[in-house]
Amino acid sequence: MTHIRISDIDIPDRLRPTDDDYVAGLADSMDRIGQTDPILVRPIADGRYQLVAGAHRLAAAGLIGWHEIDCTVREMDDLEARLAEIDENLIRRELSPIDRAIFLSERKAVYEQLHPNVRRGGDRKSAEFTEENQTANLAVWFSQDVAERIGISERTTWRAVAIVQALGRETLARLRGTPLASNQSELEKLAKVPAERRGAVVDAIAAGTAKSVREALAEPAPDRGDVIVQKLIDFWSRAGRDERKRFLAHVGIAPAEAKRVLDDWMRRKSASDRGQA
């Protein structure tokens, strides 16, 4: 472990933004009892370092005005650093279903690059290693690796990865801070919504006008006034000439005026019926 100036640490693109509330709470703790765990960095050019794991601790240190922070320095290439970032988050802190899905999906991509023989399915010259065998090998080996190293079940892993494959990271990023962010069941329901309707559902949930997929898919309730008017029109259409006269008289329209209104309506209806024919 070594002390490194915070200004000498570069922060690469992260898979998720830091949580301001969590940083504030962590800063209060670090200010009172100090830093209990070092962050992980790797050396890069010109005497600088790149953050690998510990973004919240680094942000908390800056928030309370520290100039240096305890670090573990480790030589890593890009893929190894990405894997360390992912596993640090999956192990150290409870993630929302959205973030867990994103991290596991990215871990799958990194795992494929770090283990190309798994992705290729072994000796491609052997007829028994078909494309189906290759995919099966990757599914089993990757999910087993996650279960062994991180303690996340294979079923949970593949459910999470399927969400990212169906929705994409851009959509998931829009859903952060919404009720769906903490509800994997709702995310899976959204993944099953036809693509042509999914955009409107996401818009409604992101805007806060709907709190669930079902609510976003529901047709808006018709205006009560429109319903009543439509019922009156239906009754009027089924009524005979005498019933219409009696109704108009009941609502206070004089017989002569009632006849004019009725005749006018009949002419327009007749013209409309001819047009449709």
Residue, then its C-alpha position, 0 to 999 in steps of 0.5 A: m500500500t502507498h500514498i498517492r496524490i489524488s491529483d495524480i490519479d486519472i478516472p477512466d469511463r466507468l460502468r456506472p456513475t457514483d452515487d452522491d448520497y453514498v459518497a457523502g455518507l462515506a466521506d463522513s465516515m472517512d473523515r471520522i475514522g480514516q480510510t479503512d480500505p485502499i483503492l486500487v490503481r494501476p500505473i500509466a505513463d508519466g508517473r500517473y495512475q489510473l483508477v481501477a476500483g474505489a471510485h466512491r472512496l476517491a470521490a469521498a476523499g476529494l469531498i473532505g479535502w484530502h490531497e492523498i489517498d491510500c492505494t494498492v498499485r498493481e500492474m494490469d492491462d486494460l482487460e484485467a483492469r476492467l475485470a477488477e473494476i467489475d468484480e470489485n463492484l459486484i462483490r463490495r456493494e449491493l447493486s441495483p438490478i440495472d447496475r448488476a445487469i450492466f456489470l455482468s454483461e460487461r464481465k461476459a464481454v471481458y471474459e470472452q476476450l480474456h479466454p478466446n479459447v472458450r469463445r472459439g470452443g477449442d479445436r475448430k478443426s474438430a467436427e464435434f465443436t460446432e457453433e452450438n458447442q462453442t456457445a454452450n461452452l461459453a455459457v457454462w464456463f462464464s456463469q460458473d466462473v461468476a458463481e465461483r469468484i463472486g457468488i452469484s448464481e448461474r441463473t441470476t447471471w443469465r437473467a441479468v445478461a438477458i436484460v442488457q441484451a434485450l434493452g441495451r445500456e442506453t435504455l437502462a441508463r435512462l431508467r436509473g432513478t425510476p421504480l424499474a431500477s430496483n425491480q428486476s421483474e419489471l425490467e424483464k417485463l419491459a424486455k418482453v414488450p415489442a420493440e415498436r412499443r418499448g420506446a413509448v413505455v420507457d419514455a413514460i417511466a422515465a418521465g414519471t407518468a407511469k410507475s410500471v410497465r403495465e401502467a405504461l402500456a395501459e390505454p388512457a382512461p376515456d374522458r367521462g364527458d366523451v363517454i356520456v356524449q357517445k352514449l347519448i348519440d347511440f341512444w339517439s341513433r336507435a330511437g324512433r322519430d316519435e321518441r326523438k320528438r319526445f326527448l327534444a320536448h323534454v329538454g325544452i325544445a319547441p315542437a317546431e324547433a324539434k322538427r327542424v333539428l330532427d329533419d336536419w339531423m336525418r338529412r345529414k345522417s342520410a348523406s353520411d350513409r350514402g357517402q359510406a356506401 
